[in-house]
């Protein structure tokens, strides 16, 4: 049973574990840290304690060892006076280009487990970095710093000197490109007249076809073609094509009409790069390929992505996330696909801790499977920190 005493004990448990971590760990500071604003949230505190700066690494290390915060942040921007109390007085000098992919932004995220959502958002993150930032925009890998956020997603910091002075509008254009906003089929497909007839003494097109770009073409053209071919193969090789179309968001009535249009001959023409003028096919494949290949970066049309913010605070590398106890972990692009945050971002030991679990828990953490049911039981310290931080368990009285 949760009481004021058990809540206090749980908070003290987290504070003590974080204190032990920060007293024995050297925290990674960003480049030019003296030009950055720092901010912290403390266990049991209200709001964010911000507008701080540190001239020396020792000063920062002493602060974090004494305060052991629940969350630690720093500015993606550089300022002349980072500890000034107003943004205007700080005097902005430039900012990294930040991409923050959160599993909450994924379609269907509410039905996924924590581990499933992390795996899904990692796939989106790899697509963002490899397909868009490196392949399309041409950023060099040495200018990209990749991190697991410690919570529900991943961060990419682009430090190419050419982008540091970009404003919000220019950064928004980058987001619009990556998300495929306002991408029109007329910009992707090439319309060709296949037949003509005479009307009133002049030639009028009586037949047209749409030609898809070659899958090898750069940018969105090749990306859409590859997406369409993958979708066709996904549908026709499915045991239940109608159900597969419904997974793509097609209503059952429309799915049946679409399958009638998708004859064997039409499928072969699509693979050859010819997309018929069937409006049903045309609309479905463009929209589906767009959803398949674009990157989900925000929760909705009105949600302003982090990328556009030139004065953003972001989690400090190697700090801990107060709601999971997991470390903000640097990752290389080569290691990203095999990275398991529920193993490699775990910092606490396996010492047994008695906790009162509030709900059933089925998860794998630190290479161990857990099947927990409500009630008091003994679990490893790293899992206790995770569950208490996520309000799924408490320290019993």
FISE-591760 format. One record per residue (C-alpha): x, y, z; residue in three letters. Coordinates in steps of 0.02 Angstrom, whole numbers, padded with zeros to 5 digits, always signed. Layout:
XYZALA...
% end
This chain:
+00000+00000+00000UNK+00069+00170-00050UNK+00084+00294+00094UNK+00174+00458+00125UNK+00310+00359+00211UNK+00334+00238+00067UNK+00337+00382-00058UNK+00470+00469+00046UNK+00571+00308+00059UNK+00559+00282-00129UNK+00619+00459-00162UNK+00765+00437-00041UNK+00809+00272-00125UNK+00823+00358-00294UNK+00919+00507-00225UNK+01046+00391-00142UNK+01072+00287-00297UNK+01098+00443-00405UNK+01217+00516-00274UNK+01323+00357-00279UNK+01329+00365-00469UNK+01380+00548-00480UNK+01510+00531-00341UNK+01601+00395-00439UNK+01572+00446-00621UNK+01659+00575-00729UNK+01522+00664-00826UNK+01554+00705-01009UNK+01544+00892-01041UNK+01502+00965-01213UNK+01627+01065-01314UNK+01641+01249-01266UNK+01544+01208-01108UNK+01586+01380-01037UNK+01473+01456-01170UNK+01326+01342-01129UNK+01182+01363-01010UNK+01153+01218-00888UNK+00991+01170-00804UNK+00937+01039-00677UNK+00783+00958-00601UNK+00802+00889-00425UNK+00713+00747-00338UNK+00567+00816-00242UNK+00595+00990-00313UNK+00473+01095-00412UNK+00517+01156-00586UNK+00686+01176-00668UNK+00838+01260-00592UNK+00923+01346-00741UNK+01028+01493-00804UNK+01187+01415-00735UNK+01359+01410-00813UNK+01526+01333-00765UNK+01698+01403-00807UNK+01794+01248-00756UNK+01759+01061-00762UNK+01800+01046-00577UNK+01663+01171-00535UNK+01535+01069-00631UNK+01594+00904-00557UNK+01581+00973-00381UNK+01407+01040-00413UNK+01336+00878-00482UNK+01415+00773-00344UNK+01339+00885-00211UNK+01167+00903-00293UNK+01148+00733-00383UNK+01001+00792-00491UNK+00862+00687-00562UNK+00887+00767-00734UNK+01032+00867-00806UNK+01024+00976-00963UNK+01130+01096-01062UNK+01094+01217-01202UNK+01118+01167-01383UNK+01157+01351-01411UNK+01316+01447-01371UNK+01297+01613-01279UNK+01411+01757-01233UNK+01331+01763-01060UNK+01253+01590-01032UNK+01211+01626-00849UNK+01111+01784-00886UNK+00933+01776-00821UNK+00848+01822-00986UNK+00873+01750-01160UNK+00905+01922-01233UNK+01044+01958-01109UNK+01127+01791-01146UNK+01167+01848-01326UNK+01146+01699-01442UNK+01302+01650-01542UNK+01239+01497-01636UNK+01167+01324-01601UNK+01190+01142-01647UNK+01057+01064-01757UNK+00963+00942-01643UNK+00853+00794-01686UNK+00756+00718-01541UNK+00659+00561-01590UNK+00540+00504-01455UNK+00441+00341-01457UNK+00286+00440-01405UNK+00283+00511-01581UNK+00268+00341-01665UNK+00101+00283-01737UNK+00029+00150-01621UNK+00153+00188-01482UNK+00017+00174-01350UNK-00002-00012-01385UNK+00185-00051-01378UNK+00286-00107-01229UNK+00431+00004-01174UNK+00558-00112-01256UNK+00457-00124-01417UNK+00441+00064-01432UNK+00628+00087-01405UNK+00666-00037-01542UNK+00544+00048-01661UNK+00609+00223-01629UNK+00788+00161-01652UNK+00740+00104-01827UNK+00670+00278-01863UNK+00827+00358-01792UNK+00943+00254-01902UNK+00838+00302-02053UNK+00851+00485-02005UNK+01040+00481-01984UNK+01091+00367-02127UNK+00961+00403-02261UNK+00931+00588-02233UNK+01072+00672-02138UNK+01215+00577-02219UNK+01146+00523-02389UNK+01031+00669-02433UNK+01108+00817-02340UNK+01287+00755-02353UNK+01337+00786-02171UNK+01500+00701-02126UNK+01487+00570-01990UNK+01620+00660-01888UNK+01497+00804-01864UNK+01359+00691-01795UNK+01349+00646-01610UNK+01221+00510-01573UNK+01145+00472-01403UNK+01016+00364-01320UNK+00914+00490-01218UNK+00900+00381-01062UNK+00711+00384-01080UNK+00605+00352-01235UNK+00715+00392-01383UNK+00873+00454-01466UNK+00960+00620-01498UNK+01069+00672-01643UNK+01176+00829-01627UNK+01235+00899-01795UNK+01392+01005-01765UNK+01437+01050-01942UNK+01501+01231-01933UNK+01391+01275-02083UNK+01230+01252-01983UNK+01272+01339-01820UNK+01199+01507-01873UNK+01041+01440-01955UNK+00880+01517-01889UNK+00716+01432-01845UNK+00642+01451-02019UNK+00790+01369-02105UNK+00788+01227-01979UNK+00602+01205-02007UNK+00635+01181-02193UNK+00753+01039-02149UNK+00616+00959-02043UNK+00489+00981-02183UNK+00604+00890-02304UNK+00638+00745-02185UNK+00454+00722-02144UNK+00401+00739-02326UNK+00280+00880-02286UNK+00186+00944-02440UNK+00270+00816-02554UNK+00163+00807-02712UNK+00151+00664-02836UNK+00184+00783-02980UNK+00357+00813-02907UNK+00393+00627-02899UNK+00309+00542-03047UNK+00332+00584-03231UNK+00172+00584-03334UNK+00187+00514-03511UNK+00057+00519-03650UNK+00032+00342-03717UNK-00108+00373-03843UNK-00188+00518-03936UNK-00346+00549-04033UNK-00410+00689-04145UNK-00542+00806-04070UNK-00589+00962-04167UNK-00439+00947-04279UNK-00310+00936-04141UNK-00223+00796-04047UNK-00290+00761-03873UNK-00211+00637-03753UNK-00323+00487-03732UNK-00204+00380-03631UNK-00073+00420-03501UNK+00045+00326-03388UNK+00147+00377-03238UNK+00330+00332-03236UNK+00412+00306-03069UNK+00588+00370-03040UNK+00726+00240-03039UNK+00748+00167-02863UNK+00930+00219-02872UNK+00888+00405-02894UNK+00943+00515-02749UNK+00826+00601-02628UNK+00639+00579-02617UNK+00617+00516-02796UNK+00717+00357-02771UNK+00654+00340-02593UNK+00471+00340-02647UNK+00505+00213-02785UNK+00595+00096-02666UNK+00453+00117-02542UNK+00320+00076-02672UNK+00409-00082-02729UNK+00431-00138-02548UNK+00246-00108-02513UNK+00191-00205-02667UNK+00299-00353-02617UNK+00236-00340-02438UNK+00054-00347-02495UNK+00060-00482-02628UNK+00168-00601-02526UNK+00053-00585-02375UNK-00059-00729-02324UNK-00200-00602-02311UNK-00173-00453-02428UNK-00333-00369-02367UNK-00274-00375-02186UNK-00104-00312-02241UNK-00184-00163-02328UNK-00283-00127-02170UNK-00116-00122-02077UNK-00068+00017-02199UNK-00223+00111-02144UNK-00336+00065-02291UNK-00520+00041-02251UNK-00588-00133-02291UNK-00699-00072-02433UNK-00555+00024-02512UNK-00438-00124-02485UNK-00551-00238-02585UNK-00559-00112-02729UNK-00372-00089-02722UNK-00340-00276-02732UNK-00452-00284-02886UNK-00345-00148-02965UNK-00184-00237-02916UNK-00188-00370-03052UNK-00034-00475-03087UNK-00002-00373-03244UNK-00012-00208-03147UNK+00106-00273-03012UNK+00234-00316-03146UNK+00217-00143-03224UNK+00245-00062-03054UNK+00404-00164-03033UNK+00458-00100-03204UNK+00429+00078-03148UNK+00258+00110-03225UNK+00120+00168-03108UNK-00051+00165-03190UNK-00169+00312-03187UNK-00288+00224-03068UNK-00322+00362-02941UNK-00344+00231-02804UNK-00173+00155-02838UNK-00088+00322-02864UNK-00150+00398-02701UNK-00123+00242-02597UNK+00055+00210-02652UNK+00116+00388-02637UNK+00041+00411-02464UNK+00096+00240-02402UNK+00272+00256-02471UNK+00284+00428-02392UNK+00231+00362-02221UNK+00349+00214-02239UNK+00503+00314-02287UNK+00480+00481-02197UNK+00535+00504-02017UNK+00410+00529-01875UNK+00481+00680-01783UNK+00334+00756-01690UNK+00172+00703-01610UNK+00060+00802-01727UNK+00048+00939-01855UNK+00047+01074-01721UNK+00190+01000-01619UNK+00347+01103-01650UNK+00497+00986-01669UNK+00651+01014-01561UNK+00752+01039-01721UNK+00673+01210-01753UNK+00717+01277-01581UNK+00881+01374-01581UNK+00883+01392-01390UNK+00842+01216-01338UNK+00899+01124-01182UNK+00950+00943-01211UNK+01000+00803-01092UNK+01181+00800-01037UNK+01281+00651-01102UNK+01322+00519-00969UNK+01196+00596-00848UNK+01051+00490-00783UNK+00869+00501-00829UNK+00768+00527-00670UNK+00621+00421-00728UNK+00721+00268-00781UNK+00893+00274-00701UNK+00965+00240-00875UNK+01117+00335-00937UNK+01116+00459-01081UNK+01232+00352-01186UNK+01341+00398-01335UNK+01328+00278-01483UNK+01423+00262-01646UNK+01326+00240-01808UNK+01407+00069-01832UNK+01344+00012-01662UNK+01171+00089-01672UNK+01074-00056-01748UNK+01136-00180-01617UNK+01124-00057-01472UNK+01012-00119-01330UNK+00975+00023-01207UNK+00903-00097-01080UNK+01075-00175-01067UNK+01204-00046-01121UNK+01127+00105-01032UNK+01108+00013-00866UNK+01228+00079-00733UNK+01165+00009-00568UNK+01213-00157-00491UNK+01115-00316-00458UNK+01105-00302-00269UNK+00932-00363-00211UNK+00803-00232-00163UNK+00630-00260-00090UNK+00496-00164-00184UNK+00307-00161-00190UNK+00262-00182-00373UNK+00102-00089-00421UNK+00064-00180-00585UNK+00116-00332-00685UNK+00287-00311-00766UNK+00349-00417-00911UNK+00515-00358-00981UNK+00695-00401-01017UNK+00829-00293-00937UNK+01016-00319-00919UNK+01000-00485-01011UNK+00877-00553-00883UNK+00691-00588-00907UNK+00570-00528-00774UNK+00390-00582-00747UNK+00329-00483-00598UNK+00157-00474-00521UNK+00086-00343-00400UNK+00150-00359-00223UNK+00312-00354-00123UNK+00458-00447-00198UNK+00647-00440-00216UNK+00724-00378-00378UNK+00895-00314-00436UNK+00938-00135-00393UNK+00943-00079-00576UNK+00765-00139-00603UNK+00707-00063-00439UNK+00773+00108-00493UNK+00686+00089-00661UNK+00517+00037-00590UNK+00517+00165-00449UNK+00569+00303-00569UNK+00424+00257-00684UNK+00304+00251-00535UNK+00275+00065-00561UNK+00341+00015-00390UNK+00381+00090-00219UNK+00492+00047-00072UNK+00375-00035+00055UNK+00363+00026+00235UNK
% end
